[in-house]
Amino acid sequence: MIDKTYITKMRRGYQQHASIRRDVIVHSGDVLHAAKRAIFSLHRHETKEAEKKMALAKKIIVQLQKKYKKHPTFSDEGSYKAAIEEYVEARLLHQYITKGKIQKITDVAISADSYLAGLCDVPGELYRYAIGAAAKKDHAQVDLCKKMANEIIGELIEFDFTKYLRTKFDQAKKAVHKIEIVHYELSLRLQDCDDA
């Protein structure tokens, strides 16, 4: 005879986990969407709008962390990790644009892996930002983007990344290479203008 009490207990635990997972997926989607919109606003130089979107994302993250404090495995859900990474990316890009530096995020609980994954995405956003600056012939901003991206890579290269973070790091290095090409081509164009 099967131990029905044990099976029932497992079923309840499984159902609770499934319910938490569904809730986390829904709210993580909201965080991801808000963070993506914040990044989009930053590229359009709409800092106040970006800050509103980041505040919304932060509010949802804090609510999730508080709601599931007794169920810490919720943070292992892939949709949650993706949302946190996007939020970190938005926050770090905002720090760069508004302060010219990238710092620790202290007002929300962020795992080291999520921070590093978000940081690995920043050079890609700096590449996009450098393209916008190059279109305006803003060589100084392109130069700043290049320097920050290289500084990020210089720090990340000291880690011995494997698996997912290794892939993210490799993408970051490719983005830095693209920024260097933009920097070089803009330098040539500006030199041609000076020579003419």
Helices and strands as residue ranges (DSSP letters): H 4-43, H 47-67, G 72-76, H 78-99, H 112-135, H 139-156, H 163-195
